[in-house]
Amino acid sequence: MSSVKAARQGDSQAIAEVLNYLMKIENIAVKKAYIQNNYLNLTLEAAQFPISDSSIKRIYDAIKKINIKYIQNWVLIKVLKKLQMLHY
């Protein structure tokens, strides 16, 4: 089964894989995805914090495009700032 088909069926790992692929250009990574009580919960890591409105819209559009079964309520998102190592 393809990742997109698995994501549509509610497979958390497949949802993360598909969203990571779609959001790569935004420099946003899905670290955790799971469905609980018909909510899709995402933990994201982003180099830029806070995430821009246009990036949030792209995440929303990507989730709509996947058309995940069992999602009847909106998405809960937790964002972590990606720490960058500075070398002196």
C-alpha positions as CSV (number, residue, x, y, z in Angstrom):
1,M,0.0,0.0,0.0
2,S,1.3,3.5,-0.9
3,S,2.1,6.0,1.9
4,V,-0.8,8.2,0.7
5,K,-3.3,5.4,0.8
6,A,-2.1,4.3,4.2
7,A,-2.3,8.0,5.4
8,R,-5.9,8.2,4.2
9,Q,-6.6,5.1,6.3
10,G,-5.3,6.8,9.4
11,D,-1.8,5.3,9.6
12,S,0.1,7.7,11.8
13,Q,3.6,6.9,10.4
14,A,2.3,7.3,6.8
15,I,0.6,10.6,7.7
16,A,4.0,11.9,9.0
17,E,5.8,10.6,5.9
18,V,3.4,12.3,3.5
19,L,3.4,15.6,5.4
20,N,7.2,15.5,5.7
21,Y,7.4,15.1,1.9
22,L,4.9,17.9,1.2
23,M,6.4,20.3,3.8
24,K,10.1,19.7,3.0
25,I,10.3,23.0,1.1
26,E,9.0,24.9,4.2
27,N,11.8,23.5,6.4
28,I,9.2,22.0,8.7
29,A,9.3,18.4,9.9
30,V,6.6,16.2,11.4
31,K,8.1,14.6,14.5
32,K,5.0,12.8,15.7
33,A,1.5,12.3,14.3
34,Y,-1.4,10.4,15.8
35,I,-5.2,10.3,15.8
36,Q,-7.0,10.5,19.1
37,N,-10.8,11.1,19.5
38,N,-11.0,11.9,15.8
39,Y,-8.4,14.7,16.1
40,L,-5.2,14.6,14.2
41,N,-2.4,15.6,16.6
42,L,0.9,16.8,15.1
43,T,4.2,17.7,16.7
44,L,6.2,19.7,14.2
45,E,9.8,21.0,14.3
46,A,10.6,24.2,12.4
47,A,13.8,26.1,11.9
48,Q,11.8,29.4,11.9
49,F,9.6,30.1,14.9
50,P,6.8,31.0,15.0
51,I,5.6,29.3,11.8
52,S,4.4,31.8,9.2
53,D,0.7,32.0,8.3
54,S,1.5,30.8,4.8
55,S,3.2,27.7,6.2
56,I,0.2,26.9,8.4
57,K,-2.1,27.3,5.4
58,R,0.2,24.8,3.4
59,I,-0.1,22.3,6.3
60,Y,-3.8,22.7,6.4
61,D,-4.1,22.3,2.6
62,A,-1.8,19.2,2.7
63,I,-4.0,17.6,5.3
64,K,-7.1,18.3,3.3
65,K,-5.4,16.9,0.2
66,I,-4.6,13.7,2.0
67,N,-8.2,13.3,3.0
68,I,-7.6,11.3,6.1
69,K,-10.3,8.9,7.1
70,Y,-11.6,9.2,10.8
71,I,-10.6,12.9,11.1
72,Q,-13.8,14.7,12.0
73,N,-12.4,17.4,14.1
74,W,-9.6,19.9,13.4
75,V,-6.0,19.4,13.9
76,L,-4.0,20.1,17.1
77,I,-0.5,21.2,16.4
78,K,2.4,21.5,18.7
79,V,5.5,23.2,17.3
80,L,9.1,22.8,18.5
81,K,11.8,25.1,17.5
82,K,14.6,23.4,15.7
83,L,17.8,24.1,17.6
84,Q,20.8,24.9,15.5
85,M,24.3,24.3,16.7
86,L,26.7,27.2,16.6
87,H,30.3,26.4,16.3
88,Y,32.9,28.9,17.6
